[in-house]
Amino acid sequence: MGLTIKLALVLVVVAVLILVYATVSYRKYKWIAVEYPVDVTKKWRSKFNFRSQLSVPYELELQTERVLDFHEQNCRLGIQFLDKEKCKDYSETLAIDWAILEEGVEVAVGKSGDKASGFWRSTMGKTLHVFETIKGRNYTILASVIEPDPAFAVADPVLKAVIDRVEHKSAVIYFGLLNLTSFLLIVIAAAICFIGLTTGVEGKNTPHSRHAVNTSL
């Protein structure tokens, strides 16, 4: 086996190891700690628990499917910043009280109407609170629907505790860079292998220096 082929194989092995490391590093964390459907058709109370995997901020979100008119859904969520006159027919009726406990000790309380910070992705919703966590500690979310909004049930509201989007974005970028590095190493390995094979073929087809001695003299 030629030196170039050996070098190419080493690069491929390194690329595979980097890819495995990137995948394992990203998937070992549960980015959505917990999500819990909310019955908005009636007064309702529940709780859900999770253990923090990292000492990073988590976000408490009220997430909904994008099934209503955009402005109507913004209004019902209470995240309509511009032209609030459009909300006169779709006021924020839904009211949820929430509390966050760390190892059974209350660390934050609030109401869904306290915040107007929204997000718009494939889903849309409201960020209710951002709170710091400590790795390995247990957290409990208490939630109570104080004022229902039956018309909003079609949007399938859920309460979610997720790792802060900045932390998640950093992890995604790191994962992407490692994948790119792995891809580039494979491309380099393929190029080295191609050059090695091409050089070997050309070497075989090149006439060698004449070693034969003319004995006709």
Secondary structure, 3 states (H helix, E strand, C coil): CCHHHHHHHHHHHHHHHHHHHHHHHHHCCCCEEEEEECCCCCCEEEEEEEECCCCCEEEEEEEEECCCCHHHHHHHHCCCCCCHHHHCCCCCCCEEEEEEEECCEEEEEEEHHHCCCEEECCEEEEEEEEEECCCCCEEEEEEEEEECCHHHHHHCCEEEEEECHHHHHHHHHHHHHHHHHHHHHHHHHHHHHHHHHHHHHHHHHCCCCCCCCCCCC
